Amino acid sequence: MTHSDDLHSPDRRAFLRQAGLAAGAGAALPLLGSTLSPALAATGDPDQLFKQGRFTEAERGYRKLLHANPDNAHAAAQVGYIALLSNRFQDAETYLTKATELAPDDKFSLTQLADTLVRQDKLDRAVPFLERAGNKGYATQLASVRGTPYQVHGAQSTRIPFQGLDPLPLVEASVSGNNPRKFLLDTGGTLSLSMETAREAGLEHVSTGMARAGGQVFTMYFGVLDSFRMGDIELRNLPVHWHDAKMPAALGDPQPSGVIGTTIFYHFLTTMDYAGRALVLRQKSRRNLSDFQAEAKQAGAEKLPLWLAHGHFPCTRGSLNNLGPKMVSLDTGGAGNIGVVTNAETAKRAGIRVDYDRPAWFNKIPVFPCVPDKVSLGNAVARDLYSIAGPLLMDDRFRFETIANFTHAFFKPYAITFDFMDMNFYITGKSLKTAA
C-alpha cells in the first residue's frame, strides 16, 4: 500500500489508499540512542516511548534533553510534533519553528509546521513552509485561497441522512449551488470531486500532480471551491481537488461525485451515526460541545483520547484480542466487509491466525484474511470480525507504531464522534438523534 508524504495526500482510503503528490517528509531523523544521559536512560529512551505512542512520557524525555541542550533540533521537533498530534498549537508552532531554524532541511518538521497553521485555517502562513518542504503544488493551492477560508454559514447543526451504507456511507451535498450529489464519507480522505462535478461547478485548477490508486495512475487537479453545502450548513472558500479515478460504488450504482473526509469533518463536531444512518455536523462551539457531551453521556458513549496524524488521520487507542490498548488509526474508508487492518507481525503478537493459504489483493498489494476473536475501542467490542493482514498501516508516515486500523465494518453498529476541540473520540451503540 502506497502513501503520500505530504499534507496534500489525496483521499487515500476512499480510493483504496492511493498515493498523492510527491513531496517528501525526507529521511527519518536518527534516534538519540547513546546521546541519552544515564538519568534519562533510566526513565526510557524518548524515541522508543514516542514510537510506542507513549506521548506524555516521550515529551517529558525530550524536554529534559532540551533543558540540557536547547539546540537539540531533534528533541525540539519531537516536542512540536507531539503537541501537534493533540492540536496544542502554541507549543507545536514554537517548537517546530525552533526545529526548522536549527535544521533548515528537515522537511518532515517543515510539513508539520505547515500543518499546524493549516489546522488553524492560517493557510497563507503555511505557504512558505510548504515551499521549503518541496510541496509546491499544495503551496500554490493554499496561496490561491483569498480571504477567510472554511467560512461556516447556516444552522448550528444539521443531520444528513445516509443515501447508502455499503460499500461506504453516502450522503448528498451541493457544490457551488448546483443540485445535490452523492458523496462518500471517509475519515482517511480530504475533500475531492469527480471530474464531472468539477466541470459542472466551473472549477479551474491552479496546480496539478500525479497520483496512483488501485492500479490507476491519474492526474489530480487542485483549486479553490466557493461553496460546499451539506444539509443546512454551508462551507465557503475552501481548497478542493478533483480527478477521474474510480471510487467505491455498489454494484450497478453510478460513481459517487466525490469524497467528504477529515479536512471537512475537522471544521465541525462531527458524528458519523452508522447506527442511525446519518451524518451529524455541529458547529464548533463550547455550547454545542456541552450539549453533545450531555447526549453522549445519556447514550453511554465511551470517551477515548484522539490524536490527528499526517494531516488528516484520526488515531486513538484500541485492542486486538489481549494486545492493547495501543495506538490505532480510525480510517473508515476500508470499503466493504473489512473491519480491521493489521500486519502479520502484530497479528502474531495478538495471537490472531492469518490464513496464508488464501491470499487476496488490496490496491494490488497482497493481503491475507484473518478473524480476531475480539477487537475493541474501549467498551465497543466486535467478535469474530473479518479482517486483513498486510503491509497497509501508516506507521512510516506517522513515525509511531499502530497495531491496527479500525474501518468500515467495525463501525456499522455504532455512532462515532470526533471532537477536535478537546481531542476526544466518542463511540456508542445508540443513535445520536437530537441534532436536527
Helices and strands as residue ranges (DSSP letters): G 33-35, H 38-43, H 46-51, H 55-68, H 73-85, H 89-102, H 107-118, H 123-132, H 136-143, E 151-154, E 157-161, E 170-175, E 181-185, E 191-194, H 195-200, E 207-213, E 216-230, E 233-243, E 258-260, H 262-265, E 268-273, E 278-283, H 286-298, E 302-305, E 307-309, E 313-320, E 323-329, E 340-342, H 344-349, E 360-362, E 365-370, E 374-377, E 380-383, E 387-389, H 395-398, E 404-406, H 408-411, E 415-419, E 424-428
